Amino acid sequence: MKRAGTLSDADLEAVYAQFSPLLDGGQQRKFRAVIERLKRI
């Protein structure tokens, strides 16, 4: 979806904001790393 242009960086940030409160600190760091990698695609 990112490569096709149908998923924006703002969409990725919205997903992170929605789900990160459900995670502990370590999980949040890993999830943030995944979001940042997806942004670079």
Buried (B, 14 or more C-beta within 10 A) or exposed (E): EBEEEEBEEEEBEEBBEEEBEEBEEEEBEEBEEEBEEBEEE
